[in-house]
Amino acid sequence: MTSETQHNYWGYTTGPGIPTVYSLTDSGSIRVLWALEELVGQNVLETYNLKSFERSKTTKAAPDAMKEGFRLGKSPILTVSPVNAPDEPPTPFVESRLVLQFLADHYANGLWDPITPQDQARDTFFQEFAGTTLSTLTSLTLTMDVIPEATPWPLKPLLKLLFVPLMSVFKGKLVGPFEFLEDALSDEKPWFGGSRLGLADFCMVFPLDTCVARKYFDAAKYPNVNKWHKTVHELPAYQRAVAKMGEYNGIKA
């Protein structure tokens, strides 16, 4: 067995250089692309490199070419070499939350730092909540939803009989998390990161985008969450991220 280069660890005394992000269409890389566009828009990062990949038309899987960035080939992947040694083999960073933390630690210059200890605890909690509770329930609901859609005739009606009730059950399980998120937002704390945009907001956007696009989310029942979602979608950095992804939730650049 060959040895594996350590990933998600910055082992250099000098800082990282220009990052490269491996992005897959219609995927969770929207979180990292949005964060990078915020850094560029706020002039704390000059630029970044983008390697964009399309899903298979039949299987919707990522192409093997993404394994260039990291052996598992799962989006998003961020790679970077030391700023003073750009030809050094790049270090890969994977898993969205850890990639976002790396960007905050090495590029953001405090841009997303919570203002108070309470906001710090809140931001950390909602990062975890987005990646576990909300993402898990969203993924399970989506699975029950898309399997009948992808099944050819004549099996489609049968699978709909099996999966539509299951999808409704999982959709119902999203109500509790939505209510919890609704109560967490207010005029004083309009962001999941607290009084200003934080890492939790980047983490939250993908599962909530999915729920809104698939109509699992009733905007009338959750006005605070709906306001947050609309605010995010109106941000120029978010809009640039969607355009650079190429295709996202039915939107094609």
Secondary structure, 3 states (H helix, E strand, C coil): CCCCCCCCCCCCCCCECCCEEEEECCCCCHHHHHHHHHHHHCCCCCCCEEEEECCCCCCCCCCHHHHHCCCCCCCCEEEECECCCCCCCCEEEECHHHHHHHHHHHCCCCCCCCCCHHHHHHHHHHHHHHHHHHHHHHHHHHHHHHHHHHCCCCCHHHHHHHHHHHHHHHHHHCHHHHHHHHHHCCCCCCECCECCCCHHHHHHHHHHHHHHHCCCCCCCCCHHHHHHHHHHHHCHHHHHHHHHHCEECCEEC
